[in-house]
């Protein structure tokens, strides 16, 4: 089976994600290794083992880090070089909300991103309040972020991102450490998002309904295609590795 075949659901346009021969080094280590792909599906899942480059790729796509070589575009822009456009186009939700929340109250946290877009203080506050209302959380405005549960913090981060009205939200293991009810509640909010999602997950079940999956291995594309074909191949390979003594191997 050719896991790199072109998915018929994918077409080429300015809304797509394009990587051409992308390399990215971190502290001398090659994390993204001559990575090339094009996709513009509305729901893209990313799977791979620890250290395969998933989170690094998402940070590069969001413009938080610069690639070492190659070409990278999201919706026709280089998000690292054009930060203003990237703020309008792309939002990112980190695995740990404590790495994202910086303000003492929920309302202040949501306002911050809107101010970064250039909105006046009054406009940002009005839009933040409107966002809270749309999520049914108007009573959260003055709540202290430090007093929230992990799931509630995740929701605050999601609301802050959605308030900025990005066309794309990148999710880096958003369900890590959450119990089943909280995970299902957050999933409902994500399902209602009308824009595009890129979702990293270690749990294949999280990505079963995604239009397309990208499988990364050692910073390279191991597969790109439908959820059914990629998950089947990925799980077969992971079980094979699990039955070996791969954990004994030390990288250089």
C-alpha positions in Angstrom: 0.0 0.0 0.0 1.3 3.4 -1.0 0.8 5.6 2.1 2.2 8.6 0.4 -0.3 8.6 -2.5 -2.3 11.8 -3.1 -5.6 11.9 -1.2 -8.4 12.6 -3.7 -10.1 14.9 -1.1 -7.1 17.3 -1.2 -6.8 20.1 -3.8 -4.3 22.8 -4.2 -5.2 26.4 -3.2 -4.1 29.3 -1.1 -5.7 27.9 2.0 -3.4 24.9 2.0 -0.3 23.9 4.0 2.8 23.6 1.9 6.2 22.3 3.0 9.0 21.8 0.5 12.2 20.1 1.7 11.8 21.6 5.2 14.6 20.9 7.7 14.7 22.2 11.3 17.6 21.8 13.7 17.3 22.2 17.5 20.5 22.2 19.5 22.3 20.6 16.6 19.8 17.8 16.2 17.8 17.4 13.0 14.2 17.3 14.1 12.4 17.9 10.8 14.2 16.0 8.1 13.6 17.2 4.5 9.9 17.3 5.1 7.7 17.9 2.0 3.9 17.7 1.8 0.8 19.6 0.7 -2.7 19.4 2.3 -5.7 21.7 2.7 -8.2 19.4 4.3 -10.4 20.9 7.1 -9.5 18.3 9.7 -5.9 17.0 9.7 -4.6 14.7 12.4 -0.9 14.1 13.2 0.4 10.9 14.8 3.8 9.6 15.5 6.0 8.3 18.3 7.6 10.5 20.9 10.4 12.5 19.3 9.0 12.1 15.8 8.8 15.9 15.3 5.0 16.4 15.8 5.1 19.3 18.2 8.1 20.9 16.5 6.1 20.8 13.2 3.1 22.5 14.8 5.3 25.2 16.3 6.8 25.8 12.9 3.4 25.9 11.2 2.2 28.4 13.8 5.3 30.6 13.3 6.7 30.2 16.8 10.0 28.8 15.6 11.9 29.3 12.3 12.8 26.4 10.0 16.5 25.9 9.2 16.0 25.5 5.5 13.4 24.7 2.8 10.0 26.5 2.3 7.0 26.6 4.5 3.7 28.3 3.9 0.3 28.3 5.6 -2.5 29.8 3.6 0.1 31.5 1.4 2.1 33.1 4.2 5.3 32.3 6.0 4.0 32.4 9.6 7.4 33.1 11.2 8.3 36.0 9.0 4.8 37.5 8.8 3.7 37.5 12.5 0.8 39.9 12.0 -0.8 37.8 9.3 -0.1 34.6 11.4 -2.0 36.0 14.3 -5.0 36.6 12.1 -4.7 33.2 10.4 -3.5 30.7 13.0 -4.2 29.9 16.7 -2.5 27.2 18.7 -3.6 25.3 21.8 -0.8 23.9 23.9 -0.8 20.6 25.7 -0.3 22.3 29.1 -2.6 25.3 29.6 -0.3 26.7 32.3 2.2 27.4 29.5 -0.4 29.5 27.7 -2.3 31.4 30.4 -0.5 34.5 31.7 -3.3 36.7 33.2 -5.0 36.4 36.6 -8.6 36.4 35.3 -10.4 34.7 32.5 -11.6 38.0 30.9 -8.1 39.5 30.9 -6.7 36.3 29.3 -9.2 36.5 26.4 -8.8 40.3 26.0 -5.0 40.0 25.7 -5.1 38.2 22.3 -7.6 40.6 20.9 -5.4 43.5 21.9 -2.5 41.8 20.1 -4.6 42.0 17.0 -4.8 45.8 17.4 -8.3 46.1 18.8 -9.1 49.0 21.1 -9.5 48.2 24.8 -13.3 48.7 24.6 -13.6 46.6 21.5 -11.4 43.8 22.9 -13.5 43.7 26.1 -16.8 43.6 24.2 -15.5 40.8 22.0 -14.2 38.9 24.9 -17.5 39.1 26.7 -19.3 38.0 23.5 -17.0 35.0 23.3 -17.7 34.0 26.9 -21.4 34.3 26.2 -21.2 32.2 23.0 -19.6 29.4 25.1 -22.2 29.8 27.8 -19.5 31.0 30.3 -20.4 34.6 30.9 -20.1 33.9 34.7 -16.4 33.1 34.2 -15.2 36.6 33.4 -13.9 37.5 36.8 -12.9 34.0 37.8 -9.2 33.6 38.7 -7.4 31.4 36.3 -5.2 29.9 39.0 -8.3 28.5 40.7 -9.6 26.6 37.7 -9.3 22.9 37.1 -7.1 21.6 34.3 -10.1 21.1 32.0 -11.4 24.6 32.7 -8.0 26.0 31.9 -8.0 24.2 28.6 -11.4 25.7 27.8 -10.1 29.2 28.7 -7.2 28.7 26.3 -9.6 27.5 23.6 -11.9 30.5 24.2 -9.0 32.9 24.0 -7.9 31.4 20.7 -11.4 31.3 19.2 -12.0 34.9 20.2 -9.3 35.9 17.8 -11.2 34.2 15.0 -8.4 32.3 13.3 -9.0 30.3 10.2 -6.9 27.5 11.6 -6.4 26.1 15.1 -3.5 23.9 15.9 -4.0 21.5 18.8 -0.9 20.0 20.5 -2.2 17.0 22.6 -5.2 19.0 23.9 -6.7 16.0 25.8 -3.5 15.0 27.7 -4.3 14.3 31.3 -8.0 15.0 31.1 -10.7 12.7 32.4 -13.3 11.2 30.0 -16.2 13.7 30.7 -13.9 16.8 30.4 -12.4 15.4 27.2 -15.8 14.8 25.7 -17.0 18.3 26.6 -13.9 19.9 25.0 -14.4 17.7 22.0 -17.9 19.1 21.5 -16.5 22.7 21.5 -13.9 21.7 18.9 -16.5 19.9 16.7 -18.5 23.1 16.6 -15.5 25.2 15.3 -16.2 26.1 11.7 -12.5 26.7 10.7 -9.7 24.2 10.1 -8.1 22.0 12.8 -4.7 20.4 13.0 -4.7 17.9 15.9 -1.7 16.1 17.4 -2.6 13.1 19.5 -1.0 10.0 20.8 -4.4 8.4 21.0 -5.5 7.1 17.5 -9.1 7.1 18.7 -9.0 10.9 18.9 -8.3 11.1 15.1 -10.6 8.4 13.7 -13.0 10.8 12.2 -10.4 13.2 10.7 -10.3 13.6 6.9 -6.6 13.0 6.6 -3.8 11.8 8.9 -0.1 12.6 8.7 2.2 10.0 10.2 5.6 11.4 11.2 8.6 9.2 11.9 12.0 10.7 12.8 11.0 14.0 11.3 9.9 12.5 8.0 6.6 11.7 6.4 5.9 8.0 7.0 2.4 8.3 5.6 -0.3 10.8 4.5 -3.8 9.6 3.6 -7.2 8.7 5.0 -7.6 7.8 8.7 -8.5 4.2 7.9 -5.4 3.4 5.9 -2.9 5.4 8.0 -4.2 4.2 11.4 -4.1 0.6 10.3 -0.5 0.9 9.1 0.6 3.0 12.1 -0.9 0.6 14.6 0.6 -2.4 12.9 4.0 -0.8 13.0 3.6 0.3 16.6 2.6 -3.2 17.7 5.6 -4.6 15.8 7.9 -2.2 17.6 6.3 -3.0 20.9 7.1 -6.7 20.4 10.8 -5.8 19.8 13.4 -4.4 22.2 13.4 -1.0 20.5 13.5 0.7 23.9 17.1 -0.5 24.4 18.4 1.5 21.4 20.2 4.7 22.2 20.2 7.5 19.7 23.5 9.1 18.8 
